[in-house]
Amino acid sequence: MVWDTNAIIFFLQDLLPESSKLSLLKELNRRDQYYSIITEIELLSWKKLTEKEKLVISDFLSHFKKIELSEDAKDETIRIRKKLNIKIPDAIIAASALVQGQELLTHNQKDFEKVKGLRIFNPMEL
């Protein structure tokens, strides 16, 4: 499963329902989890990020596999952007999930629902 930026924020800030958090903890232990390089950029580029928060985020991400922007993901991003009117970071995240053959965990379902073939799960509803 590819975790969108908001899913990681909700998890780390303990904003998820208890059932969702337990479900995600099981998922973390059951199989590989992923995040896009865009998510790392979004998380670590927040202007008010403290050193402690940076360490918490980095530690959390160390349990995931990072999806770099490969040629396949780049090509898929271009295809998505040409077809749909979504922001480039969201197109990259969607393309990353599709290229990896993974579903996307995001609270921003509206941003991704137009992407054909992308399976979406809302972390608030697990």
N, C-alpha and C positions, 0 to 999 in steps of 0.2 A: 504494500500500500504506500502511495506517495502522500506525504503530509503537506498540506498547504500551510502557508505562514500563519494564518489565523488559527488553524487547528493546534499548532505548536504553542502559540500564545495562550490560547484557552486552557490547554493542558498545564502549562507551566504556571499560569496564574490561578489555577484551581477554579476555573469558571465552568467546568463541565459538570453535568449531573453525575452523581456517584456511580450510577449504572454504566454510563458512558466511559468514565475514567477506568473502572474495573475492566470493562471490555477491551479498552485500548491497552491496558497493562498486560492482559492475556495475549493480545495480538503482538505486542512487542516481544514477548517471550516465545511466541509460536513460530514466527517466520520473519524474514528480513523486512525491514521498513526502510523507506527512502524519503529523501527530500531533494528538491531541485536547488542548484546553485543559486537561483534567483531568490529562493526562500532564505538562504544563508545571508545573502546580500541585504534583503529586506530586514531581517532580524538584527543584524549587526551594524546597520547604518543609521539606526535611530539616534538622533542627536543627543537625547537625554539618557542614553544607555550608560549605566554605571559599570564600573569594572566588575563588581560582584555579579550583576545581571549578565554581563558578557561571559563570565566563567560558567554560570548556570546554563546558559544557552549552549555554549561550546561543549560542556559536559553532556548535556542531553543529546545534542547532535552526534556525539561520538558513538552513540548506540545505533545510528542509522547508516545507511549507505548513501553517499552523495551522488547525485546524477549531474555530471558535467554536461556542458552544451556540446553534444556530439554532432557530427554531420547529419545523422538521421534526425536528431531532435531539431536541428536548425531547419532542415527541409520541411519537417512536419509543422514547425512554428510558422514558416512562410505560408504553407498550405492553409493553415487555420486562419491566419491573418487576412489572406486574400478572400477567404470565404465568409468570415465572420467579423463583426465589429467588436472585438474585445482587445483589451490592453495588451501590449507586448509582454509584460511580465506574466500575465495570466495565460497567454498563448504559449509561452515557453514552459510553464508549469504543466499545462494540459498536454503539450507535445511530449514532455519528459515522461509523463505517466503512460501515454499511449505507446511510445517507443519501448518502454520497459514492460509493457503488457500488464500494467498495474492499475488498480482503481485509485481514485483520488479522494482523500479525506479533506473536506472543506466545508466551512459554514457558508461560503459564498456560492451556493448552488446556482444562483441566477447568472453569475459570471461565466459558468462553465457548462450549463445545461444545453447550450446550442452545439457543443462539440460532439459530433457524431462518433459513436463508439466508446466514448469516455464514461466509465462507470463511476458514479459519485456517491459518496457516503457523507452524511452530515454528522459531525462529532457530537452534536447536541442530541441526536436521536438514536444513538446506538443502544 
